[in-house]
Amino acid sequence: MDVDRIRKDFPILDRTFHGRPFAYLDSAATSQKPRPVLEAERRFYQRTNANVHRGVYALSEEATDAYEGARERMARFLHARDPSEVVFVRGTTEGLNLVAQGLGHSTLERGDRVLPTIMEHHSNIVPWQLVRERRGVELTFIDIDDAGRLRTEQYARAWGPRTKVVTLAHVSNVLGTVNPVAEVAREARDHGAVVVLDAAQSAPHRPIDVERLGVDFVAFSGHKMLGPMGIGVLWGRRERLDALPPFMGGGEMIREVHPDRVTFRDPPARFEAGTPNVAGAVGLAAAADYLEAVGWEAMAEHERRLLARAYRRAEEFGPDLTVYGPPLAEGHASVFSFALRGIHPHDVAAVADAEGVAVRAGHHCAQPLMERLAVPALTRGSVHLYNTEDEVDQLFHALEKARALFAGGATPPVSHRRQKGVRAAATPRLNT
């Protein structure tokens, strides 16, 4: 894979910060956008902009074709059997909320059980907590072992006639754990449970075949897979989508509205109330084209090299650095989360920023996982196809500076701004 050529497609990577080359290692939060994606959005607004579906004039028909063409493209991206199983949403969060609320209204009753994992992003916890408050369902969290692997044997103790939903991340946004989704889904189907997959961290890095995975719903975000912000996909098996009530009400999703009654369109229109983000959908289709043109295996091999270098540098760094997550040999993907002994992760990130390196610090919208790991926060680097081994080295140069700086009792760089409500404190070294 020609990384130098790929980097030329990402104009933002030409920037410098604090007089240093920009090393963007926060793609798990949001990826950068290549020129073909930027051009696809610009071209839509310059040449095709009109509202979709209802206009009878040529420009509206062009916009509708572009929008529905993007839906067909994302169906191919997922190896889905029918484009009507693809619902455009704002992102993973909206997709998971749509499923949770839909099942809460149509299927789940008091005493029913939902099985999330302890490593879930808040977007795959809070919607189910809201259902628990409104419907009286139970949440039973599947644990991880000390290396961050899902304890799949715990599912056996949770099955029963009241277990209705299994929901899990394909890849942990903190640990990089790649969960055995097909295995879990097969077992869940045998017990009559619906399987919901958060693919926010997998869709940017690996092919997704919904039929092979055997799940019922998949949600992911465009902005993490080189696409625009504010667009994402919820895929659902047609029979599952047919059984869900609308998520929102308004235009586009209705058949007829009268003072005393309303009837709704079939999926996916039933779940796409209002004017959709057509340009975002077009940009997302361009992002799918870009990723598949690069090639999944070539990209995976490149990211493995980057993570291998990070792990090697971590070992050289010594016992002051604790890395969290399964070994690379077990399929650890795309993220590198760590704690630097005696230095709060936000201070680590501030020093890294002063060295031109962008990393994420905090609880990563995974506070139950932080509690499980007994840490207040972690620092996370995350890689994508445009990153280089030199950027990994740039991060570890920053970590060396942080260690030296705080060994002398220094304060964080003045440019550092902590997350609201987070207090800096020494991070304990833990066994993993």
C-alpha positions in Angstrom: 0.0 0.0 0.0 1.5 3.4 -1.1 0.9 5.4 2.1 2.7 8.5 0.7 0.3 8.6 -2.3 -2.7 8.0 0.0 -1.7 10.9 2.3 -1.8 13.3 -0.7 -5.5 12.7 -0.9 -6.0 14.1 2.6 -5.3 17.9 2.5 -5.7 18.3 6.3 -2.6 16.2 6.9 -0.5 19.0 5.4 -1.1 21.2 8.4 1.4 21.8 11.2 0.7 22.5 14.9 2.9 24.2 17.3 5.6 24.3 14.6 5.6 20.5 14.2 4.3 18.1 11.6 0.8 17.0 12.3 0.4 13.4 13.5 -3.3 12.6 13.6 -3.8 9.5 15.8 -7.5 10.0 16.7 -9.3 8.3 13.8 -11.4 6.2 16.2 -13.1 9.4 17.2 -13.4 10.7 13.6 -11.4 10.0 10.5 -10.0 12.5 8.1 -11.6 12.9 4.6 -10.0 12.2 1.2 -10.5 14.5 -1.7 -12.9 12.2 -3.5 -15.3 12.4 -0.6 -14.9 16.2 -0.3 -15.5 16.5 -4.0 -18.6 14.2 -4.0 -20.3 16.4 -1.4 -19.2 19.7 -3.2 -20.4 18.4 -6.5 -23.8 17.4 -5.2 -24.4 20.9 -3.7 -23.1 22.6 -6.8 -24.8 20.5 -9.5 -27.6 18.3 -8.0 -29.0 20.0 -4.9 -32.7 19.5 -4.6 -35.1 17.8 -2.3 -35.6 14.1 -3.0 -38.6 11.8 -3.8 -41.4 14.3 -4.1 -40.2 16.6 -6.9 -41.4 15.9 -10.4 -38.8 18.1 -12.1 -35.5 16.8 -13.5 -33.2 18.2 -10.8 -35.2 16.5 -8.0 -35.1 13.3 -9.9 -31.3 13.5 -10.2 -31.0 14.1 -6.5 -33.3 11.2 -5.8 -31.2 9.0 -8.1 -28.1 10.1 -6.2 -29.6 9.4 -2.8 -31.0 6.0 -3.7 -27.8 5.2 -5.6 -25.9 5.8 -2.3 -28.3 3.4 -0.6 -27.6 0.7 -3.1 -23.9 1.3 -2.7 -24.1 0.9 1.1 -26.1 -2.3 0.6 -23.2 -3.7 -1.5 -20.7 -2.4 1.1 -22.6 -4.6 3.7 -23.2 -7.6 1.3 -26.9 -7.0 2.1 -29.5 -8.8 -0.1 -31.8 -5.8 -0.5 -31.1 -2.0 -0.5 -34.4 -1.5 1.3 -32.7 -2.9 4.4 -30.4 0.2 4.5 -31.7 3.1 6.6 -29.8 6.3 6.5 -29.4 7.8 10.0 -27.1 10.5 11.5 -24.7 7.9 12.8 -24.3 4.9 15.0 -25.9 6.6 18.0 -29.2 7.4 16.1 -29.2 3.9 14.6 -28.9 2.2 18.0 -31.5 4.5 19.5 -33.9 3.7 16.6 -33.5 -0.1 17.3 -33.7 0.2 21.1 -36.8 2.4 21.0 -38.4 0.4 18.3 -38.0 -2.9 20.2 -39.0 -1.2 23.4 -42.3 -0.2 21.9 -43.0 -3.3 19.9 -41.3 -6.3 21.5 -39.8 -5.8 25.0 -41.9 -6.2 28.1 -41.3 -5.8 31.8 -38.9 -8.6 33.0 -37.4 -9.2 29.5 -33.6 -9.2 29.4 -31.1 -7.4 27.2 -27.5 -8.5 27.1 -24.9 -5.7 26.4 -21.2 -6.1 27.2 -19.2 -4.2 29.7 -17.0 -2.8 26.9 -19.9 -1.0 25.1 -19.8 2.6 24.1 -22.4 4.7 25.8 -24.3 4.8 22.6 -25.0 1.1 23.0 -25.8 1.4 26.8 -27.8 4.5 27.4 -30.6 3.7 24.8 -31.1 0.4 26.6 -31.1 2.1 30.0 -33.9 4.4 28.7 -35.8 1.3 27.6 -35.2 -0.2 31.1 -36.7 3.0 32.7 -39.8 3.0 30.4 -40.5 -0.7 30.0 -38.9 -2.4 33.1 -36.5 -4.6 31.2 -33.4 -6.0 32.8 -29.8 -5.3 31.6 -27.3 -8.1 32.2 -23.8 -7.1 31.2 -21.4 -9.7 29.8 -17.9 -9.2 31.3 -14.4 -9.3 29.9 -11.3 -11.1 31.2 -8.2 -9.2 32.4 -6.8 -9.0 28.9 -10.0 -7.4 27.6 -11.4 -10.4 25.8 -15.2 -11.0 25.9 -16.1 -13.8 28.4 -18.4 -15.5 26.0 -19.1 -18.4 28.5 -21.2 -16.0 30.5 -23.9 -16.0 27.7 -24.7 -19.6 28.6 -25.9 -18.5 32.1 -27.9 -15.6 30.7 -30.1 -17.5 28.2 -33.7 -18.1 29.0 -37.2 -17.3 27.6 -37.0 -13.7 28.8 -33.6 -13.0 27.1 -34.8 -11.0 24.0 -31.8 -8.9 22.8 -28.1 -9.4 22.6 -26.2 -6.2 21.7 -22.4 -5.8 21.3 -19.6 -3.9 19.6 -17.8 -5.5 16.7 -14.6 -3.8 17.9 -14.1 -2.1 21.2 -13.3 1.6 20.8 -11.0 1.4 23.9 -9.4 -2.0 23.9 -9.3 -2.9 20.2 -10.9 -6.2 21.0 -12.5 -7.9 18.0 -15.5 -9.8 19.3 -16.6 -13.2 18.0 -19.8 -11.8 16.6 -20.8 -14.7 14.4 -20.4 -17.1 17.3 -22.4 -15.0 19.6 -25.1 -14.4 17.0 -25.4 -18.1 16.2 -26.0 -18.9 19.9 -28.4 -16.0 20.3 -30.5 -17.1 17.3 -30.7 -20.6 18.8 -32.3 -19.0 21.9 -34.6 -16.7 19.9 -32.8 -13.4 20.7 -32.4 -10.4 18.4 -28.8 -9.5 17.8 -27.8 -5.8 17.5 -24.2 -4.9 16.3 -22.4 -1.7 16.9 -20.0 -1.6 13.9 -18.7 2.0 14.4 -15.1 0.8 14.9 -15.2 -2.1 12.4 -16.8 -0.6 9.3 -13.8 1.7 8.7 -11.2 -1.1 8.9 -12.7 -4.5 7.7 -15.3 -5.8 5.4 -18.7 -6.5 6.9 -20.9 -9.2 5.5 -24.2 -9.1 7.4 -25.3 -12.5 6.2 -22.1 -14.2 7.4 -22.2 -12.4 10.7 -25.8 -13.6 11.2 -26.9 -10.5 13.1 -30.3 -8.7 12.9 -29.2 -5.1 13.0 -25.9 -3.3 12.2 -25.2 0.4 12.9 -22.2 2.5 11.9 -21.1 6.1 11.3 -19.8 7.6 8.1 -17.5 10.0 9.8 -15.3 7.2 11.2 -14.9 5.6 7.7 -13.5 8.6 5.8 -17.1 9.9 5.1 -18.9 13.0 6.2 -20.2 13.8 9.7 -23.9 13.6 10.2 -24.5 10.5 8.1 -24.6 6.8 9.0 -26.3 3.5 8.3 -28.6 1.3 10.1 -29.0 -2.1 8.4 -31.8 -4.4 9.5 -33.2 -7.7 8.2 -36.3 -6.8 6.3 -38.6 -8.8 8.5 -37.1 -7.0 11.6 -37.5 -3.6 10.1 -41.1 -4.4 9.1 -41.9 -5.2 12.7 -40.5 -1.9 14.1 -42.7 1.2 14.6 -41.5 4.6 13.3 -38.7 6.3 15.2 -39.8 9.9 14.3 -42.9 11.4 12.7 -43.1 13.9 9.9 -42.8 14.2 6.1 -41.5 11.5 3.8 -42.3 8.6 6.2 -46.1 8.6 5.8 -48.6 7.2 3.3 -51.6 9.2 4.4 -52.3 11.7 7.2 -55.8 12.6 8.3 -57.1 14.3 11.4 -58.1 10.9 12.9 -55.5 8.6 11.5 -52.1 8.1 9.9 -50.5 5.3 7.9 -46.8 4.8 7.3 -44.6 3.8 4.4 -42.6 0.6 4.3 -39.0 0.6 5.4 -36.6 2.3 4.9 -38.8 5.4 4.3 -40.7 4.7 7.5 -37.5 5.6 9.5 -36.3 8.6 7.4 -38.6 11.4 8.5 -37.9 14.8 7.0 -35.4 16.0 4.5 -32.5 13.6 4.5 -28.8 14.3 4.4 -28.5 13.6 0.7 -25.0 15.1 0.3 -23.8 13.1 3.3 -25.1 9.9 1.8 -23.4 10.7 -1.5 -20.2 11.4 0.4 -20.5 8.2 2.3 -20.9 6.2 -0.9 -17.7 7.8 -2.1 -15.9 6.9 1.1 -17.0 3.2 0.6 -15.5 3.4 -2.9 -12.3 4.8 -1.6 -11.8 2.1 1.1 -12.6 -0.7 -1.2 -10.3 0.6 -3.9 -7.4 0.7 -1.4 -8.3 -2.9 -0.4 -9.2 -4.3 3.0 -6.3 -6.7 3.3 -3.7 -4.1 2.3 -5.2 -1.7 4.8 -5.3 -4.3 7.6 -1.7 -5.3 7.0 -0.6 -1.6 7.1 -2.5 -1.1 10.4 -1.0 -4.3 11.9 2.4 -2.9 11.2 1.6 0.4 12.9 0.2 -1.3 15.9 3.1 -3.7 16.1 5.5 -0.7 16.1 3.4 0.9 18.9 3.6 -2.3 21.0 7.3 -2.6 20.3 7.9 1.0 21.4 5.8 0.4 24.4 7.9 -2.5 25.5 11.0 -0.4 25.0 9.4 2.4 27.0 9.4 0.2 30.1 7.2 -0.5 33.1 5.9 3.1 33.3 3.6 2.4 30.4 0.6 0.0 30.7 -1.2 -1.0 27.5 -4.8 -2.2 27.6 -6.4 -4.8 25.4 -5.8 -8.2 24.0 -2.5 -9.2 22.3 -2.0 -8.2 18.7 -2.0 -11.9 17.7 -5.6 -12.2 18.8 -6.9 -9.7 16.3 -6.4 -6.5 18.2 -7.7 -3.7 15.9 -6.9 -0.1 15.2 -6.6 1.4 18.7 -3.8 1.6 21.2 -5.0 2.6 24.7 -2.5 3.1 27.6 -1.8 4.7 30.9 1.5 6.5 31.8 2.2 5.9 35.5 1.8 9.0 37.6 0.5 11.2 34.8 -3.2 11.8 34.1 -4.2 10.9 30.5 -5.3 14.5 29.9 -1.9 15.7 30.8 -0.3 13.1 28.5 -2.6 14.3 25.6 -1.6 17.9 26.3 2.1 17.2 26.0 1.4 15.2 22.9 -0.5 18.1 21.4 2.5 20.4 22.1 4.5 17.9 20.0 2.0 18.0 17.1 0.4 14.7 18.0 -3.4 14.4 18.3 -4.6 11.6 20.6 -7.7 11.1 22.7 -7.8 11.1 26.5 -10.7 10.5 28.9 -13.2 7.7 29.5 -13.9 7.4 25.7 -17.7 7.2 26.3 -17.1 3.9 28.0 -17.4 4.6 31.8 -18.6 1.1 32.7 -15.4 -0.2 31.1 -13.2 2.3 32.9 -14.8 1.1 36.2 -14.1 -2.5 35.2 -10.5 -1.6 34.5 -10.3 0.5 37.7 -8.9 3.5 35.9 -10.2 7.1 35.8 -9.3 7.5 32.1 -6.9 6.3 29.5 -5.0 7.9 26.6 -5.8 6.4 23.2 -4.0 6.5 19.9 -5.9 5.2 16.9 -4.6 4.5 13.4 -6.0 4.5 9.9 -4.7 4.0 6.4 -3.0 7.4 6.2 -0.8 7.0 9.3 2.9 6.2 9.2 5.4 4.5 11.5 7.1 7.9 11.9 3.9 9.2 13.4 3.9 6.3 15.9 7.5 7.3 16.8 6.4 10.9 17.1 3.8 9.8 19.7 6.4 7.9 21.8 8.8 10.9 21.6 6.0 12.9 23.2 5.5 10.3 25.8 9.2 10.4 26.7 8.9 14.2 27.0 5.8 13.8 29.3 7.7 11.4 31.5 10.6 13.7 31.8 8.5 16.8 32.3 6.3 15.4 35.1 9.3 13.7 36.8 10.4 17.3 37.4 7.1 18.3 38.9 6.1 20.4 35.9 2.5 21.6 35.1 0.7 20.7 31.8 1.3 23.0 28.8 -0.8 26.2 29.0 -2.7 25.2 25.8 -4.2 22.2 27.7 -7.9 22.4 28.4 -9.3 19.6 30.5 -12.6 18.0 29.9 -15.2 19.5 32.2 -15.5 17.8 35.5 -12.4 15.7 35.2 -9.7 16.0 37.9 -6.1 15.3 37.1 -4.8 12.5 39.3 -2.1 9.9 39.2 -3.1 6.9 37.2 -2.3 3.6 38.9 -0.4 0.9 37.1 -2.6 -2.2 36.8 -2.0 -5.8 35.8 -3.8 -6.7 32.5 
